[in-house]
Amino acid sequence: MTMTCIGCPMGCELTVKIRGDIEVSGHVCKIGEKYAKEEVTNPVRNIATSVRVEGGDFAMLSVKPNIPVPKGKIMDCVREIHKISVKAPVRIGDVILSDAAGTGIDFIATRNVT
């Protein structure tokens, strides 16, 4: 299997072979090897989305997960977060949704809304 590393700006073309253990080649730095192994065993992504705000100076609030979301749970988390709205005021770092889609991941506010 081949993939392009997104761990650093180099964009190395990685080759991954699974023969009991995971063998990675084509990486220039250790980031590439780590990225490939994680991508094969447990791919995760950082995502950003937004929720509606009631009574604030902005109609929408940007939110992000406190840790990367497993790739297979992204849509479940997004569907759940889009069902809710929050009341102003909101501060950066406030937990907007706990345990999104049963993942144990919290979505937090990334801006202040008064």
C-alpha positions in Angstrom: 0.0 0.0 0.0 1.3 3.5 -0.7 0.3 6.8 0.8 1.5 10.4 1.0 2.6 11.5 4.4 0.9 14.6 5.7 2.9 14.8 8.9 5.3 17.5 7.7 5.7 19.7 4.5 8.0 17.1 2.8 5.0 15.0 1.6 7.0 11.8 1.4 5.5 8.9 -0.7 5.3 6.1 1.8 5.1 2.3 1.2 3.5 0.2 3.9 3.8 -3.5 4.1 2.0 -5.6 6.8 3.7 -8.9 7.5 2.9 -9.5 11.1 4.4 -6.2 12.0 4.1 -2.9 10.0 7.1 -2.0 7.7 7.3 1.5 6.4 9.7 2.8 3.8 10.1 6.1 1.8 10.0 8.4 4.9 12.7 11.0 5.4 11.9 11.6 9.1 10.3 9.6 12.0 7.1 11.5 11.6 6.4 9.6 8.3 6.9 6.2 9.9 4.6 7.2 12.9 2.0 8.6 10.5 1.9 5.5 8.3 1.6 3.1 11.3 -1.3 5.2 12.8 -3.0 5.5 9.5 -3.0 1.7 9.0 -4.0 0.8 12.6 -6.2 3.7 13.8 -6.7 6.6 11.4 -7.8 9.8 13.1 -8.5 13.4 11.9 -8.7 16.8 13.4 -11.9 18.4 12.3 -13.6 21.8 12.8 -17.3 22.6 12.6 -19.8 25.0 14.1 -22.9 25.2 16.2 -25.7 27.7 16.4 -25.6 30.4 19.0 -28.7 31.9 20.6 -28.5 35.5 21.9 -24.9 36.2 20.9 -23.0 38.7 18.8 -22.4 35.9 16.3 -24.9 33.4 15.0 -22.4 30.6 14.8 -19.7 29.3 17.1 -16.6 27.4 15.7 -15.8 24.2 17.6 -13.1 21.6 17.5 -12.5 18.2 19.2 -10.1 18.1 22.2 -8.3 15.2 20.5 -8.4 13.9 16.9 -11.6 11.9 16.0 -11.4 8.3 14.7 -12.0 8.5 10.9 -15.0 6.2 11.1 -16.8 8.4 13.7 -16.4 11.8 12.1 -19.9 11.9 10.5 -21.5 10.6 13.7 -19.8 13.4 15.7 -20.7 16.1 13.1 -24.4 15.0 13.0 -24.5 15.1 16.8 -22.9 18.5 17.1 -25.1 20.0 14.4 -28.2 19.1 16.4 -27.4 21.4 19.3 -27.3 25.1 19.8 -25.7 27.1 22.7 -26.7 30.2 24.6 -24.3 33.1 24.8 -22.0 33.9 26.5 -19.5 31.3 25.5 -15.7 31.4 26.2 -12.8 29.8 24.3 -12.2 26.4 25.7 -15.8 25.8 27.0 -17.0 22.3 26.4 -19.9 22.5 24.0 -20.5 18.7 23.6 -19.1 16.0 25.9 -18.5 12.4 24.7 -19.5 13.1 21.1 -21.1 10.0 19.6 -19.9 7.9 22.5 -16.2 8.5 21.5 -15.1 10.1 24.8 -14.2 13.2 22.8 -15.3 16.6 23.8 -15.9 19.5 21.3 -14.7 22.8 22.6 -15.4 26.4 21.7 -12.6 28.1 19.6 -13.8 31.7 20.1 -15.6 33.9 22.5 -19.2 34.9 21.8 -20.9 37.4 24.1 
